[in-house]
Amino acid sequence: MIGVGELWNAITSDFGTGLLGALVGGGFTLAGTWLQSKSSDKAAQLAHSRATAQRALEIVSAFAIALQRQTHQGRGSHQDHTKWNREVMAQETAITAVLSLLPDDQGETRTECLDLLKGVKRWHGEEVWWEYQIRTTLFLGQMAVWLAALARGSKPPKHEDMGRIADEKVAERRHAELRYELELLDEEGERTGSEPEQAERAREIREELGIPHPSQSADDERASS
């Protein structure tokens, strides 16, 4: 059996020093190889994430384009609803499948996009087409913002309350259309006199917009003077 002294002499000899150096050097080589492998894996995972986001972005963009090309009127027909909802289901399936490929370290983007996808509803005529179109476009647009950020390698954008934003945009559009309709009714009334139906419609619009009737405004001015 080799004694402690003999072992120490072997280590301190030229051969022992070379052996020790080889062992230490080999350890550093293994550590370097491991770190390089980890770095390579991380780069590959990032490349996979960005490519997956790019693919999802392409699907979302194509979905948004298809949405804008639709020209349904009013609340649409049963045939309109059926045809469009088939498109929605197909696109939802495609987007969900691609998002599921994002790795766990991109969970924030995956979760946000899946939540936004829930905002893309089926259309059954509960709201007129342009209202549905505005809401759906906003949700798809925000999803595209998140996917584009990941595809570029940028930080995730901040969370937005898209339901509230959609409500505001729809209200703005509706109020603009109501004001335009009211202007036409008032102009028609000045030219030919208002029919009872036109006068009632003008009253309803003013009530919804919170606009007083011209005669009421005149009375208020006289009372204040």
N, C-alpha and C positions, 0 to 999 in steps of 0.2 A: 504494500500500500504506500502511495506517495505521501510523504510527510508535508506538513505546512511549509517548512523551510524550503524543501525541494520545489514545491509549487511556486513559492514566491521567487526562487531563483530562476525558474523557468519563465515566469512572467516578466522578470526584469532583464532577462537575457535578450539578445537581438531577435532571436526567433519569437520569444514571448511577446516582445514589443510589437513585432510585425503582425503576429496573430491577433493581439489586442486591437491594433489599428485596423486590421481587416474587419474584425467584428464590429467595431464602432462605425467604420465607414459603411459597412453593409447595412447597419441599422439606419444610418442617415439616408442611404439609398432607398431602403424600403419605405421610410417615412416620406421621402420626396415623391416616390412613386404613388403612395397612397394619397397624398395631398393633390398631386396632379390628376389622379383618377377622380377624386371628389370634385375638383374644379371642372374637369371635363364633363362629369355627370350633370353638374349644375348648369353648365352652358348648354348642354343638350336639352335639359328640361326646360330652360328658358326659351330656347329655339322652338321646342314643341308647343309651349304655351302661346307664343306669338303667332305661330302658324295656325294653331287651332282658333285663336281669336280672329285672325284674318279670314279664315273660312266661315266662321259664324257671322262676321261682319258682312261678307258677301251675300249670305242668305238673307240677313235682315234688310240689307239694301234692296235686294230684289223684291222682297216682300213689300217694302215701302213703295217701290215703283209701281208694283201691281195695284196697290191700294189707290195711288194717285190716278191711275188710268181708269178707275171705275167711275161711271157717270150716272149712278142711280139717282132717281128723283124721289123726293119726299121720304116716306117710310118704306118704299120698295114693295115688291110683291113676294109671295112665298117662293117663287122660282128664283128671284134675286137673292133672297136669304139663303136658300139651299146651295146655290152655286158658289156664293162668296164664302159661306161657312166651310165648304169643302176645302177651299183654298187656305182658310185660316188653320184648319186642322192639319193639313199637309205641312204647312210652314212651321207650325208649332212643333210637330214631330221632328222635323229636320233640325230646327234650332236647338231643341232640348237634347237631341242625340249628340250634336257637336259640343255643346256646353258640358256634357257629362265627361268629355275627354280632357277637360282642363284638370291639371294636377291639383292636389290638395293645397299647395301654397298659393293657388289663385282662387281660393274658396270665396273670398270677398267679391270678386268679379262674377264668379259663377252664381252665387246667391243673389246678388243684385240683379243680374240679367234675368234669372228665373222669376224673380219677383216682378220685374217689369213686364215679362212675358204674360204674367197673370192679368195685367192691365189690358191685354189685347183680347177683347171679349168676342163672343159670337154676335152676329147682328140678326136680330129678330124683329126689327121695326119699332122697338120701344122708343128710339130716338130717330130723327130724320138722318139721312145719309151724311150730310155735311157735318153734323155734330159727331157722329160715330167716326167719321174720317179724321176730324181734328184730334179727337182723343187718341185714336189708334196711332196716328202719325207721331204724336208727342211721345208716347211710350216707346215706339220703335226708334225714334230719334235719340232718346236718352240711352237706350240699349246700345245703339251705334256709338255713342260717345264713350261709353265704358269699354266696349270692344276695341275701338280705335286706340284708346290709351294703352291698352295691354299690347296691341299689335305693334305700337311704336316703342314700347318699352318705357312709357311714361308712368307717373304715379296715377293711381285711380282717382277719378274726379270725386267731388263731394256729392253726397246723397241729396236728391231733390224730391220733394213731395209732388210727384207727377199728377196724382189725383186732384190736388188743389189747383195746380197750374192748369190742368185740362179744364176744370170747372171755370176758371177765370177766363181762359181763352174762348170757350164756348159762349160764356155770358157776353164777352166783348163783341163777338161776331153777331150774336142774336140781337143785342142792343143796337148795333150799327144797322142791321137789316130792318129793325122796327122803326128806327128814326127815318130811314129812307122811305119805308112804306107810309109813314105818317106825313112826310113832306108831299108825297104824291097825292094822298087823300086831301090834304089841305089845299093843294094847287087845284085839284079837280073841283073841290067845293067852291073855291073862289071863282072858277070859270063858269060852272054850270049849276052850282048849288048842291049841297050835300043831300044824298038820299038817306033815308033812315038807317039802312044797313051800313053805309059808309060812315055816318056819324057815330054809330054804335062801335064800329071797328076802331075809329079814331079815339073814342073815349077809352076803349080797352087798352090800346097801345099807350096812351098817356098815363093811364093808371099803372101799367106795368113798369114804365120808365120813370114814374114819379114826376111827370111833367104836368103842370096845371093847365086847365083849359084856357084858351085866350081870353074868354069873357071873365073867368075867375081872376086871371092876372090883372085885367083892367080894373075890376072891382077892388082888388087889393091895393092897387096903386092909388085909386081915388080915396080909399079909406085912410091911407097913410099920409095923404097930402092935406 
